[in-house]
């Protein structure tokens, strides 16, 4: 399943440094705007202890994790919606992604330039989001204009698309994101609005980039008004956010396991920022994982949440949808508890499911076609 997260933000907030940490490969991360000109793409494994345990259980020859795609997109600036900087190209790269990881700097450092001269995370978010809104306003207005002929001759699809886009236009004019109106759309209007690929219809994860040993706005003893305003914004908009130290994560990118955790603590980071980002992004896209496991291979397969068994099977092969007969299913932890498929079958834990079965995150499945 090819779904992607676009990493966006103002110049010099740590986007490319974070991308380097994610992908364990180098893209330019210099201290000046527009260092990243073309988007870099990384296919990133999703951390999952269930895969590790199932791999040990089956003593598999190969272990293949579920993955998620990240795209490093160059920094946006004021006026991007009108082509400022590399605006038009960058906004198109965002349009091609399924969700947005918006990197926001929350640390002070006089040695690292900020395009707006001073640190204010809420202002930075408002700059980026407004550019996305302005571009969507242009897109929606143009589309509504092109629908006029079809509306005059009574085209039903044009009427549905027009009514949906009018609702979107209203929230955009109020400087709100298109996604905020989705619950108010008629079910027949939604497909037309989704097909418009609006920038502000994409879910957003805010990635707050801090710096170990530096002055961070989130420090326990810090009552900085900028932090208070940022938290109020997140609460009012029910926005998802995580904290990451991009620099430390980049320094640790070549290490694994206990050695990595040991160095992480030495450097002053308390949690796996990159791991949290990957998992949070996976959830943001509405994804989950089912597993296949055996002597040859243990593998995590990525599917959309609430997929039925035949649809989930297409992650393995498209034939599984049309030729699906049944699936043998067991929860990963129950399989490990009983110790073998034979014991699971004896205890009635290995179930036979049909076409209507909705696959659960963590299911171990064998498809029958």
TIFI-826110 format. One line per 10 residues: number of its first residue (from 0); their letters; for each residue z negated, x, y of N, C-alpha, C. Coordinates in steps of 0.05 Angstrom, whole numbers, plus 32768, in hexadecimal, padded with zeros to 4 digits. Last residue first. Example, Ala and Ser with C-alpha at 12.3 -4.5 7.8 and 13.67 -1.06 7.14 Angstrom:
REM TIFI-826110
1> SA> 7F72:8101:7FD3:7F71:8111:7FEB:7F63:8102:8001  7F64:8108:7F8E:7F64:80F6:7FA6:7F64:8108:7FBE
This chain:
REM TIFI-826110
368> XXXXXXXXXX> 801A:7F6C:7E79:8034:7F60:7E81:8046:7F5D:7E68  7FD9:7F74:7E8D:7FE9:7F6E:7E76:8003:7F60:7E80  7FB0:7FA5:7EAC:7FC3:7F8F:7EAE:7FD4:7F8D:7E95  7F6E:7FB3:7EB1:7F86:7FBA:7EA1:7F98:7FA2:7EA2  7F3F:7FC8:7EE3:7F53:7FB4:7ED9:7F67:7FC1:7EC7  7F02:7FC5:7F02:7F13:7FD6:7EF1:7F25:7FC3:7EE1  7EEF:7FB4:7F44:7EF8:7FAC:7F2A:7F07:7FC3:7F1C  7EE5:7FC5:7F78:7ED6:7FD2:7F63:7EDD:7FC9:7F47  7EEE:7F87:7F96:7EEB:7FA3:7F9B:7EDA:7FB0:7F85  7F11:7F57:7F6D:7EF9:7F5F:7F7C:7EF9:7F7E:7F80
358> XXXXXXXXXX> 7F48:7F2B:7F6C:7F3D:7F45:7F65:7F26:7F4C:7F78  7F49:7EEA:7F58:7F49:7EFB:7F70:7F3A:7F15:7F6A  7F73:7ECA:7F29:7F5B:7EDA:7F2D:7F5E:7EEB:7F47  7FA0:7EAE:7F1D:7F91:7EA5:7F34:7F79:7EB7:7F3A  7FB5:7EC3:7EED:7FC3:7EC8:7F07:7FB3:7EC0:7F1F  7F78:7ED5:7EC7:7F94:7ECC:7ECB:7F9F:7ED1:7EE7  7F50:7F02:7EA0:7F55:7EF2:7EB8:7F72:7EEC:7EBB  7F1F:7F11:7E73:7F3C:7F0C:7E76:7F40:7EF9:7E8D  7EEA:7F42:7E79:7EF5:7F27:7E7C:7F14:7F27:7E7D  7EB8:7F62:7E5D:7ED4:7F66:7E63:7EE2:7F4B:7E62
348> XXXXXXXXXX> 7E88:7F4F:7E4D:7E8A:7F58:7E69:7EA7:7F5D:7E71  7E79:7F42:7E19:7E87:7F2E:7E29:7E8A:7F35:7E46  7E67:7F69:7DF8:7E53:7F5B:7E09:7E5F:7F46:7E1B  7E96:7F7D:7DE2:7E82:7F70:7DD1:7E6E:7F5F:7DE1  7EAE:7F94:7E0F:7EBB:7F7D:7E03:7EA7:7F6E:7DF1  7E8A:7FBD:7E1A:7E8F:7FA9:7E2E:7E9B:7F90:7E22  7E90:7FDC:7DEC:7E77:7FCF:7DF1:7E7A:7FB8:7E06  7EC6:7FEC:7DF5:7EBF:7FDD:7DDC:7EA4:7FCE:7DE0  7EC4:8009:7E23:7ED2:7FF0:7E23:7ECA:7FDF:7E0B  7E82:8025:7E2F:7E9C:8025:7E23:7EA9:800A:7E26
338> XXXXXXXXXX> 7E51:8022:7E4D:7E5A:803B:7E42:7E75:803C:7E35  7E35:7FFD:7E6B:7E38:7FF8:7E4E:7E44:8010:7E3F  7E38:8014:7E9F:7E1E:800D:7E93:7E20:800A:7E75  7E6E:8018:7EAA:7E5F:8030:7EA7:7E44:802B:7E99  7E7B:7FE2:7EAE:7E89:7FF2:7E9A:7E78:800C:7E95  7E5C:7FD3:7ED9:7E56:7FC8:7EBF:7E63:7FD8:7EA8  7E76:7FEE:7F03:7E5B:7FF6:7EFB:7E52:7FEB:7EE0  7EA9:7FD4:7F05:7EA7:7FF1:7EFF:7E8B:7FF9:7EF5  7EB3:7F96:7EE4:7EA8:7FA5:7EFB:7EA3:7FC2:7EF3  7EF0:7F89:7EC2:7ED3:7F8E:7EC0:7ECB:7F9C:7EDA
328> XXXXXXXXXX> 7F28:7F68:7EA5:7F19:7F70:7EBD:7EFC:7F74:7EB6  7F6A:7F62:7E92:7F4F:7F66:7E88:7F3F:7F74:7E9D  7F99:7F30:7EA4:7F8C:7F4A:7EAA:7F71:7F4B:7E9D  7FDA:7F16:7E92:7FBD:7F14:7E95:7FB2:7F2F:7E9D  8010:7F17:7EA3:8007:7F05:7E8F:7FE9:7F00:7E92  8043:7F26:7ED3:8026:7F25:7ECD:8020:7F10:7EB7  8075:7F2C:7EE6:8072:7F2D:7EC9:8055:7F2B:7EC0  8070:7F2A:7F1D:8080:7F16:7F10:807C:7F15:7EF1  804B:7F55:7F27:8048:7F3A:7F34:8057:7F25:7F24  805A:7F82:7F0D:8042:7F76:7F05:803E:7F5A:7F11
318> XXXXXXXXXX> 8087:7F99:7F24:808B:7F87:7F0D:8072:7F78:7F06  8072:7FBE:7F49:807B:7FA3:7F53:8080:7F8F:7F3C  8038:7FE0:7F36:8055:7FDD:7F33:805C:7FC0:7F3B  8007:7FE7:7F52:800F:7FF9:7F3C:802D:7FF9:7F38  8006:7FC0:7F77:7FFE:7FDB:7F80:8006:7FF0:7F6B  800F:7F93:7F5A:8026:7F9F:7F67:8020:7FBA:7F73  7FDC:7F80:7F4C:7FEC:7F90:7F39:8004:7F9E:7F45  7FCF:7F5F:7F76:7FC2:7F79:7F73:7FD1:7F8B:7F61  7FEF:7F33:7F67:7FF5:7F42:7F80:7FE8:7F5E:7F7F  7FD6:7F23:7F37:7FF3:7F2C:7F37:7FFA:7F3C:7F50
308> XXXXXXXXXX> 7F9F:7F19:7F4A:7FA6:7F2E:7F37:7FC3:7F36:7F37  7F9D:7F0F:7F92:7F9C:7F06:7F77:7FA5:7F1C:7F64  7F76:7F2C:7FC6:7F8F:7F2C:7FB7:7F8B:7F20:7F9B  7F4A:7F33:7FE8:7F51:7F18:7FDE:7F6C:7F16:7FD0  7F61:7F6B:800D:7F4B:7F5B:8004:7F55:7F3E:7FFD  7F98:7F91:7FF5:7F8D:7F80:800A:7F77:7F6F:7FFE  7F8D:7FCE:7FD0:7F98:7FB3:7FD3:7F8B:7FA6:7FEB  7F94:800C:7FB0:7F8E:7FFE:7FC9:7F9C:7FE3:7FCA  7F75:8027:7F78:7F8D:801A:7F83:7F85:8009:7F9B  7F60:8063:7F5A:7F59:804D:7F6C:7F72:8042:7F79
298> XXXXXXXXXX> 7F60:807A:7F16:7F6D:8077:7F30:7F62:805F:7F40  7F61:80A8:7EE3:7F50:8095:7EF1:7F5B:8093:7F0E  7F89:80B8:7EAA:7F86:80B6:7EC7:7F71:80A2:7ECF  7F87:80C0:7E72:7F9B:80CD:7E82:7F94:80CE:7EA0  7F5B:80A1:7E61:7F5C:80BD:7E5B:7F70:80CC:7E6D  7F4D:8073:7E97:7F52:807A:7E7C:7F54:8098:7E78  7F4F:803F:7EC7:7F43:8057:7EBD:7F48:805B:7E9F  7F5A:8022:7F06:7F63:8024:7EEA:7F57:803E:7EE0  7F3A:7FF9:7F38:7F3D:8012:7F29:7F4B:800E:7F0E  7F41:7FE2:7F7C:7F3B:7FDE:7F5F:7F43:7FF7:7F50
288> XXXXXXXXXX> 7F29:7FDD:7FBE:7F33:7FEE:7FA9:7F2D:7FE2:7F8D  7F3F:7FC0:7FFD:7F2B:7FC6:7FE9:7F39:7FD4:7FD1  7F48:7FB3:8044:7F50:7FBE:802A:7F39:7FC0:8017  7F48:7FA6:807A:7F45:7F91:8066:7F4D:7F9A:804A  7F48:7FCD:809F:7F63:7FC3:8096:7F61:7FAD:8082  7F13:7FD9:80A1:7F1F:7FCC:80B8:7F3A:7FC0:80B1  7F0B:7FF4:8071:7F00:7FD9:8073:7F0D:7FCA:808B  7F25:8024:8080:7F2E:8015:8067:7F24:7FF8:8069  7F04:8033:80AA:7F20:802D:80AF:7F2C:801C:8098  7ED5:803F:808F:7ED5:8029:80A3:7EF1:8020:80A9
278> XXXXXXXXXX> 7EE5:806A:806F:7EDC:8051:8063:7EDD:803A:8076  7EF3:808F:8098:7F07:8087:8083:7EFF:806C:8077  7EC3:8094:80B4:7EDB:808B:80C2:7EEF:8081:80AD  7EA0:80A9:808D:7E9B:808F:8099:7EB3:8083:80A7  7EB9:80DB:8085:7EB7:80C8:806F:7EB2:80AC:807A  7EB2:80F1:80B8:7ECD:80EC:80AE:7ECC:80D8:8098  7E79:80F4:80BB:7E88:80E5:80CE:7EA4:80DE:80C5  7E45:80F4:8096:7E61:80FB:8091:7E73:80EA:80A3  7E0C:8106:80C1:7E1B:80F5:80AE:7E38:80FE:80AB  7DF5:812A:80E4:7DE4:811C:80D1:7DF3:810B:80BC
268> XXXXXXXXXX> 7E01:816C:80FA:7E0C:8151:80F5:7DFC:8143:80DF  7DF1:81A1:8102:7DE4:818C:8111:7DF0:8170:810F  7E00:81CB:80E3:7E0F:81C7:80FC:7E04:81B0:810D  7DE1:81C4:80B6:7DDD:81DC:80C7:7DEA:81D9:80E2  7DF8:8196:80A2:7DDC:8195:80AC:7DD6:81AC:80BE  7E29:81AB:8092:7E28:8194:80A5:7E0C:8193:80B2  7E1C:81D0:806B:7E27:81D9:8085:7E25:81C4:809A  7E0D:81AA:8043:7DFA:81BF:804D:7E02:81C9:8068  7E3B:818E:803A:7E24:8180:8045:7E0F:8193:8050  7E5B:81B6:8025:7E63:81A9:803E:7E4B:819B:804B
258> XXXXXXXXXX> 7E40:81C3:7FF6:7E44:81D8:800A:7E4B:81CB:8025  7E44:8193:7FD9:7E2A:819B:7FE3:7E2C:81B0:7FF9  7E89:8182:7FEA:7E70:817E:7FDB:7E57:8187:7FE9  7EB0:81B4:800D:7EAD:819C:7FFD:7E90:819A:7FF2  7ED6:81CD:8046:7EBF:81CD:8033:7EBD:81B3:8025  7EFC:81C9:806D:7F03:81D9:8056:7EED:81D9:8041  7EE4:81AB:8097:7EFA:819F:8088:7F02:81AF:806E  7EBE:81B9:80BB:7EB5:81B5:809F:7ECC:81AD:808D  7ED6:81B8:80EC:7ECB:81D2:80E2:7EC5:81D0:80C4  7EDF:8182:80F1:7EF6:8194:80EF:7EED:81AF:80E4
248> XXXXXXXXXX> 7EAB:816F:80F7:7EBB:8166:80E0:7ED3:8178:80DC  7E9E:8187:8128:7E90:818F:8110:7EA1:8187:80F7  7EC3:816A:8149:7EC4:8187:8147:7EB6:8192:812E  7EB5:8134:8144:7ECF:813D:813B:7ED0:815C:8137  7E83:8112:8131:7E85:812B:813F:7E9F:8138:8135  7E7F:80CB:813A:7E8B:80E2:812C:7E88:80FB:813D  7E6A:8089:8131:7E66:80A2:813F:7E71:80B9:812E  7E8F:804B:8136:7E80:805F:8126:7E7D:8078:8138  7E96:8003:813F:7E97:801F:8148:7E87:8031:8135  7EB3:7FC4:814B:7EA8:7FD7:8138:7EAB:7FF3:8143
238> XXXXXXXXXX> 7E9F:7F8E:8177:7EB0:7FA5:8170:7EA2:7FB8:815C  7E91:7F5F:8190:7E8D:7F62:8173:7E9F:7F79:8168  7E91:7F5E:81C6:7EAB:7F5B:81B9:7EAA:7F5E:819A  7E5B:7F65:81D2:7E69:7F4D:81DC:7E83:7F48:81CE  7E52:7F97:81B9:7E43:7F7F:81B1:7E52:7F66:81B9  7E73:7FBA:81D6:7E76:7FB7:81BA:7E69:7F9D:81AF  7E5C:7FB3:820A:7E78:7FAC:8205:7E7D:7FA8:81E7  7E29:7FC8:8201:7E2C:7FAC:8209:7E48:7FA2:8204  7E36:7FFD:81F8:7E2A:7FED:81E2:7E2C:7FCF:81E8  7E48:800B:822B:7E5A:800D:8214:7E50:7FFC:81FD
228> XXXXXXXXXX> 7E1B:8005:824A:7E33:7FF4:824F:7E46:7FF4:8238  7DFC:802E:8234:7DF2:8012:8234:7E0A:7FFF:8237  7E19:805B:8242:7E15:8054:8225:7E0D:8037:8223  7E15:805A:8279:7E30:805A:826D:7E2E:8052:824F  7DE0:8061:8284:7DEB:8047:8288:7E07:8044:827B  7DB7:8085:8258:7DCE:8086:8269:7DDB:806B:826B  7D87:8093:8240:7D8B:8077:8248:7DA2:8075:825C  7D77:80BC:820A:7D8A:80B8:8221:7D8D:809B:8228  7D5E:80C7:81DC:7D4E:80C6:81F5:7D5E:80C1:820E  7D88:80C6:81B6:7D71:80B3:81B4:7D61:80B1:81CE
218> XXXXXXXXXX> 7DCB:80CA:81D0:7DB2:80D7:81C8:7D9A:80C4:81CA  7DFD:80B8:81DF:7DEE:80A7:81CC:7DD3:80B3:81C4  7E16:80DC:8200:7E0B:80C3:820C:7DFA:80B3:81F9  7E04:8120:81F7:7E12:8108:81ED:7E05:80EF:81F9  7E0A:8161:8203:7DFF:8149:8210:7E10:8131:8208  7E09:8187:81C5:7E11:8181:81E0:7E03:8169:81EB  7DFB:818C:8190:7DF1:81A0:81A3:7DF8:819B:81C0  7E37:816D:817B:7E1D:8178:8174:7E14:818E:8187  7E56:813A:819D:7E57:8157:8199:7E3B:8161:8193  7E7E:80FF:818D:7E68:810D:8199:7E69:812B:8193
208> XXXXXXXXXX> 7EA9:80CB:8192:7EA9:80E7:818C:7E92:80F5:819C  7EAD:808F:8176:7E9F:809C:818B:7E9B:80B9:8184  7EDF:8065:8169:7ED4:807E:815E:7EC8:808E:8174  7EE8:8022:815C:7EE2:8036:8171:7ED4:804D:8165  7F1C:8001:813D:7F02:800F:8138:7EFE:8024:814D  7F3F:7FC5:8144:7F38:7FDE:814F:7F1D:7FE8:8145  7F78:7F9F:812B:7F5B:7FA5:812C:7F55:7FC1:8136  7FAD:7F89:8156:7FA4:7F9B:8141:7F85:7F9F:8142  7FBF:7F70:8181:7FB9:7F5E:816A:7FAD:7F6F:8153  7FCF:7F91:81A8:7FB3:7F88:81AA:7FAC:7F74:8194
198> XXXXXXXXXX> 8005:7F99:819B:7FF2:7FB0:8199:7FD5:7FA6:8198  8029:7F6C:8172:801C:7F72:818C:8007:7F88:8188  8051:7F5A:814F:8046:7F75:814D:8039:7F7D:8167  8069:7F2A:8147:806E:7F36:8161:8062:7F53:8162  8056:7F16:8118:8070:7F23:8117:8077:7F31:8132  8029:7EFB:812A:8025:7F14:811B:803F:7F24:811A  8041:7ECE:8141:8033:7EE1:8152:802F:7EFC:8144  8057:7EB7:8113:8069:7EBF:8129:805B:7ED3:813C  8029:7EAB:80F4:803E:7EBE:80EA:8050:7EC8:8100  800C:7E85:8116:8003:7EA0:8111:8019:7EB3:8107
188> XXXXXXXXXX> 801F:7E51:8117:8026:7E63:812E:8020:7E80:8127  800A:7E39:80EB:8027:7E3C:80EC:8030:7E4E:8103  7FD5:7E37:80F8:7FDD:7E48:80E1:7FFB:7E4C:80E0  7FC9:7E3E:813E:7FD0:7E2D:8127:7FDA:7E3F:8111  7F97:7E68:815A:7FB3:7E63:8154:7FB5:7E50:813C  7F63:7E77:8161:7F6C:7E5E:816E:7F89:7E56:8168  7F5D:7EA8:814A:7F4F:7E91:813E:7F57:7E76:8149  7F79:7EC9:816E:7F85:7EC3:8154:7F77:7EAB:8146  7F67:7EDB:819D:7F70:7EBF:819D:7F7A:7EB6:8181  7F5A:7F10:8199:7F44:7EFE:819F:7F4D:7EE0:819E
178> XXXXXXXXXX> 7F88:7F2D:8193:7F7A:7F26:817B:7F64:7F12:8180  7F98:7F3A:81C7:7FA6:7F24:81B9:7F96:7F1A:81A0  7F63:7F48:81F4:7F74:7F50:81DE:7F80:7F38:81D0  7F65:7F38:823B:7F58:7F38:8221:7F6C:7F3F:820B  7F76:7F2E:826E:7F70:7F49:8266:7F5E:7F4A:824D  7F8A:7EFD:8277:7F6E:7F00:827D:7F63:7F1B:8275  7FBC:7F04:8261:7FBA:7F02:827F:7F9D:7F04:8288  7FAE:7F01:822C:7FB7:7F1A:8236:7FB5:7F1B:8255  7FA3:7ECB:8227:7F8D:7EDE:8224:7F95:7EF9:822F  7FD7:7EB5:8232:7FC0:7EAE:8243:7FA9:7EC2:8240
168> XXXXXXXXXX> 7FF7:7ECA:8209:7FFC:7ED1:8225:7FE4:7ECC:8236  7FE4:7EAE:81DD:7FDF:7ECB:81DF:7FE2:7ED4:81FB  7FF7:7E7B:81E9:7FDA:7E7F:81E6:7FD3:7E9D:81E8  802E:7E87:81E7:8022:7E7E:8200:8003:7E81:8200  8036:7E94:81B2:8037:7EA9:81C6:802C:7EA0:81E1  8031:7E60:819B:801F:7E76:8194:801E:7E8C:81A9  805C:7E46:81B3:8040:7E3C:81B8:802C:7E51:81B1  8087:7E65:81A0:8082:7E63:81BC:8065:7E59:81C2  8085:7E5D:8169:8082:7E78:8173:807A:7E77:8191  808E:7E25:8167:8075:7E31:815C:8070:7E4D:8167
158> XXXXXXXXXX> 80C1:7E23:817F:80AA:7E14:818B:8090:7E1F:8181  80DF:7E40:815C:80DC:7E4A:8177:80C5:7E3D:8185  80DD:7E1E:8130:80D1:7E38:812E:80CC:7E44:814A  80FA:7DF2:8145:80DE:7DEF:813D:80D0:7E0A:813B  8125:7DEB:817C:811F:7DFB:8163:8101:7DFB:815D  8139:7DCE:81A8:8125:7DC2:8196:8120:7DD1:817C  8157:7DE5:81CE:8166:7DD6:81BA:8153:7DCC:81A3  8130:7DFE:81EC:813F:7DE8:81F8:814E:7DD8:81E4  8120:7E27:81CA:810D:7E11:81D1:811C:7DF9:81DC  814C:7E49:81CB:8145:7E3C:81B2:8131:7E24:81B7
148> XXXXXXXXXX> 8149:7E59:8201:8161:7E4B:81F7:815A:7E3C:81DE  8116:7E74:8204:811C:7E5C:8214:8134:7E4C:8209  810A:7EA4:81EB:8107:7E8B:81DB:8111:7E72:81EA  810B:7ECC:8210:8121:7ECA:81FE:8121:7EB1:81EC  80DA:7EC3:822A:80F2:7EBF:8239:810A:7EBC:8226  80B7:7ED3:8201:80B7:7EB7:820A:80D0:7EB0:821A  80C3:7F0A:8200:80C9:7EF9:81E9:80C9:7EDB:81F1  80B0:7F1B:8232:80CD:7F1E:822B:80D4:7F0B:8214  807A:7F0F:822C:8089:7F03:8242:80A7:7F04:823C  806B:7F31:8202:8069:7F14:81FF:807A:7F06:8214
138> XXXXXXXXXX> 8074:7F65:8218:8081:7F5D:81FF:8082:7F3E:81FD  8052:7F65:8245:806F:7F69:8249:807E:7F5E:8230  8022:7F5F:822C:802A:7F4B:823F:8048:7F4C:8244  8020:7F8E:820F:8023:7F75:8200:802B:7F5E:8213  8018:7FB2:8239:8031:7FB4:8229:8035:7F9A:8219  7FE6:7FA1:824A:7FFD:7FA0:825C:8017:7FA1:824D  7FC6:7FAD:821D:7FC9:7F91:8226:7FE2:7F8E:8238  7FCA:7FE4:821C:7FD3:7FD5:8205:7FD9:7FB8:820D  7FB1:7FF0:824D:7FCD:7FF8:8249:7FD9:7FE9:8231  7F7E:7FDC:8242:7F8E:7FCF:8256:7FAB:7FD6:8253
128> XXXXXXXXXX> 7F6C:8000:821B:7F70:7FE4:8214:7F81:7FD5:8228  7F68:802F:823A:7F79:802E:8223:7F80:8011:821D  7F42:8020:8262:7F5C:802B:8269:7F70:8027:8252  7F16:8010:8243:7F24:7FFC:8254:7F3F:8006:825D  7F07:8041:822C:7F10:802B:821B:7F20:8016:822B  7EF8:805C:825B:7F0E:8066:824A:7F19:8050:8239  7ECC:803D:826B:7EE4:803F:827D:7EFC:8048:826C  7EAA:8048:8241:7EB3:802D:8245:7ECC:802D:8256  7EA0:8081:8247:7EAE:8076:822F:7EB9:805A:8233  7EA6:80AF:8273:7E9E:8093:8274:7EAD:8084:825E
118> XXXXXXXXXX> 7EA5:80EE:828F:7EA1:80DF:8276:7E97:80C3:827C  7ED9:8101:82BF:7EBD:80FD:82B6:7EBB:80EC:829D  7F11:810A:82C1:7EFE:811C:82CF:7EE1:8119:82C6  7F36:80F1:82A2:7F2B:80E1:82B8:7F14:80F0:82C7  7F41:8117:827C:7F57:810F:828D:7F4E:80FE:82A5  7F16:814D:8276:7F1A:8131:8271:7F2E:8127:8285  7F12:818E:8257:7F1C:817C:826C:7F1C:815F:8264  7EDD:81B1:8244:7EF2:81A0:8238:7EFA:818C:824D  7EB4:81C8:825E:7EC9:81DA:8255:7EE1:81CB:8248  7E8D:81A4:8268:7E9E:81AC:827F:7EB5:81BE:8276
108> XXXXXXXXXX> 7E7D:816F:8244:7E83:818B:8240:7E97:8193:8256  7E5B:8137:8228:7E62:8146:8240:7E68:8163:8239  7E73:8104:81FB:7E64:811D:8201:7E6E:812A:821B  7E92:80DB:81EA:7E78:80D4:81F5:7E67:80ED:81FA  7ED5:80C4:81E6:7EC3:80DB:81E9:7EA9:80D3:81F6  7EF3:809F:81B5:7EE7:809E:81CF:7ED3:80B4:81D1  7F2A:8088:8191:7F17:809E:8194:7F0E:809F:81B1  7F38:8052:816C:7F39:805A:8188:7F22:806F:818D  7F61:8043:813B:7F48:8051:813E:7F48:805E:815A  7F82:8007:812B:7F7E:801C:813F:7F62:8028:813C
98> XXXXXXXXXX> 7FB3:7FF0:80FC:7F9A:7FEE:8109:7F97:8007:811B  7FE7:7FF8:80ED:7FDB:7FDE:80E6:7FC0:7FDA:80F3  801E:8013:8115:8005:8016:8105:7FF9:7FFA:8101  8047:800B:8138:804E:800E:811C:8036:8011:810A  802E:800B:8169:8039:7FF2:815F:803F:7FF4:8141  8025:8041:8171:800E:8030:816C:8018:8016:815F  8059:8052:817C:804C:805C:8164:8034:804B:815D  8061:8037:81AC:8071:802F:8194:8065:8039:817B  803F:8053:81CC:8039:8037:81C7:8049:802D:81AF  8059:8084:81CE:803F:8082:81C2:8038:8065:81BA
88> XXXXXXXXXX> 8089:8079:81E8:808A:8082:81CD:806F:807F:81BF  8075:8068:821B:8085:8056:820A:8086:805E:81ED  8053:8096:822E:804A:807B:8228:805B:806A:8215  804A:80C9:8239:805E:80C4:8224:805A:80A7:821B  8041:80BD:827C:803C:80D0:8267:8052:80CD:8252  8056:8078:8285:8049:8091:828F:8042:80A3:8277  806C:8048:8275:807A:8060:826E:806E:807A:8278  804D:801E:827E:8065:8020:828F:8074:803A:828B  8024:8026:825C:8034:800E:8258:804D:800D:8269  800C:8052:8274:801B:8056:825B:802D:803E:8256
78> XXXXXXXXXX> 7FEB:804E:829F:8007:804B:82A4:8018:804E:828B  7FBB:807E:828B:7FC1:8067:829C:7FDF:8066:82A1  7FCC:8098:824A:7FC2:809A:8265:7FC7:8081:8274  7FC1:80AD:8205:7FCB:809A:8219:7FBF:80A0:8234  7FD1:80E5:81DB:7FC0:80D7:81EE:7FCE:80C4:8202  7FF5:80D9:819D:7FEF:80E9:81B5:7FE0:80D7:81C9  7FDA:80C9:815E:7FEC:80C1:8174:7FE2:80CF:818E  7FD9:80D2:811B:7FCF:80DF:8134:7FE3:80D9:814A  7FCC:80A4:80EA:7FE1:80AE:80FC:7FD5:80B9:8115  7FB7:809E:80A7:7FB0:80A1:80C3:7FC8:80AD:80D2
68> XXXXXXXXXX> 7FB3:8075:806E:7FC4:8086:807F:7FBA:8086:809C  7F8C:807C:8033:7F92:806E:804B:7FA2:8081:805D  7F84:8074:7FEB:7F8A:8083:8003:7F8E:8070:801B  7F5E:807C:7FAE:7F6C:806B:7FC2:7F70:807B:7FDB  7F67:80B9:7F85:7F58:80A6:7F96:7F6A:8092:7FA5  7F6E:80CC:7F45:7F7F:80C6:7F5C:7F70:80B1:7F6E  7F68:80FB:7F14:7F58:80E9:7F25:7F67:80E5:7F3F  7F79:810B:7ED0:7F7F:810A:7EEC:7F6D:80F6:7EFA  7F61:8109:7E9F:7F6F:8122:7EA5:7F75:8123:7EC3  7F1E:80ED:7E99:7F3B:80EB:7E9E:7F47:8106:7EA5
58> XXXXXXXXXX> 7EEF:80D9:7E82:7EF7:80F6:7E7E:7F15:80F8:7E83  7EDA:80A8:7E8E:7EF2:80A9:7E7D:7EFB:80C5:7E76  7EAD:80B8:7EAC:7EAA:80A5:7E96:7EC2:80A8:7E82  7EC3:80D5:7ED5:7EB2:80E2:7EC2:7EAF:80D2:7EA9  7EDF:80AC:7EEE:7EEE:80C3:7EE5:7EDD:80D2:7ED0  7EB6:808B:7EFE:7EC9:8081:7EEA:7ED9:8098:7EDE  7E9F:80AD:7F24:7E8F:80A5:7F0D:7EA2:809A:7EF6  7EC7:80B1:7F4B:7EBC:80C9:7F3E:7EAE:80C2:7F24  7ECE:807C:7F5A:7EE5:808A:7F4E:7EDA:80A3:7F3E  7E9D:8073:7F72:7EA4:8063:7F5B:7EBB:8071:7F4B
48> XXXXXXXXXX> 7E9C:8090:7FA1:7E8D:809A:7F8A:7E93:808B:7F70  7ECD:809D:7FCB:7EC4:8087:7FBA:7EB6:8092:7FA2  7EF4:80A7:8005:7EDD:80B0:7FF6:7ED2:8098:7FE5  7F39:80A4:8003:7F22:8094:800A:7F0A:809E:7FF9  7F67:80D6:801B:7F58:80C9:8005:7F3F:80BB:800F  7F9C:80CC:8048:7F80:80D5:8045:7F73:80C7:802D  7FD4:80E4:8063:7FCC:80D2:804E:7FB1:80DC:8044  7FE7:80EA:80A7:7FD8:80F5:8090:7FD0:80DF:807D  8016:80FA:80D8:800D:80E6:80C4:7FFE:80F5:80AE  801D:8101:811D:801A:810E:8103:800E:80FA:80F0
38> XXXXXXXXXX> 804C:80F0:8150:8035:80E9:8140:8035:80F8:8125  805C:8121:8181:8065:810F:816C:804D:8109:815A  8037:813B:81A4:804E:812D:81AE:8059:8119:819A  7FFB:8151:81B8:8007:8143:81A1:801F:8133:81AB  7FF1:8160:81EC:7FF5:8175:81D8:8003:8169:81C0  7FE6:813F:8217:8000:813D:820A:8006:8154:81F7  7FB7:8169:823B:7FC3:814F:8235:7FDF:8152:8227  7F93:819E:821B:7FA3:8194:8231:7FB1:817B:8228  7F7C:81C3:81F3:7F6C:81B6:8208:7F7E:81AF:8220  7F9A:81B5:81B2:7F94:81C5:81C9:7F86:81B5:81DF
28> XXXXXXXXXX> 7FA8:81AA:817E:7F90:819D:8189:7F87:81AD:81A1  7FDE:81A0:8150:7FD4:81AB:816A:7FBD:819C:8175  7FC5:819C:810E:7FD8:8193:8122:7FCE:819D:813C  7FB5:81B4:80CE:7FB4:81B8:80EB:7FCB:81AB:80F9  7F90:8190:809D:7FA7:81A0:80A5:7FA7:81A1:80C3  7F6B:816C:808C:7F68:8188:8083:7F81:8198:8088  7F6A:8138:809E:7F81:8140:808D:7F7F:815C:8082  7F3B:8133:80BC:7F43:811F:80A8:7F57:812A:8094  7F3D:815E:80DF:7F27:815B:80CC:7F2D:8148:80B6  7F6B:8151:80FC:7F6A:816A:80EC:7F54:8168:80D7
18> XXXXXXXXXX> 7F58:8123:8115:7F6E:8121:8102:7F6F:8139:80F0  7F32:813A:8137:7F29:8127:8123:7F3F:8124:810D  7F55:8156:8158:7F40:8164:8149:7F36:8153:8132  7F72:812C:816D:7F80:813F:815B:7F6C:814F:814B  7F49:8112:818C:7F59:8104:8178:7F65:8118:8164  7F28:8123:81B6:7F22:812C:819B:7F33:811F:8185  7F35:8119:81E9:7F1D:810C:81E0:7F16:8113:81C3  7F65:812A:8202:7F4E:813B:8201:7F34:812D:81FA  7F81:80EC:821B:7F84:8108:8214:7F68:8116:8214  7F65:80AF:81FE:7F6E:80BF:8215:7F72:80DC:820C
8> XXXXXXXXX> 7F7D:8095:81BE:7F69:809C:81D2:7F75:80AA:81EA  7F87:8089:8177:7F8F:8089:8193:7F77:8090:81A5  7FA0:8089:8139:7F8A:8095:8148:7F93:8098:8165  7FB2:8053:8112:7FBB:8064:8127:7FA3:806F:8137  7FB4:8049:80CE:7FA2:8048:80E5:7FAD:805C:80F9  7FDE:8023:80A0:7FD6:803B:80AF:7FC4:8035:80C7  7FF4:8016:805E:7FE8:800C:8076:7FDC:8024:8085  8015:8010:8029:8018:8022:8040:800E:8015:805A  8000:8011:7FE8:8000:8000:8000:8000:8012:8019
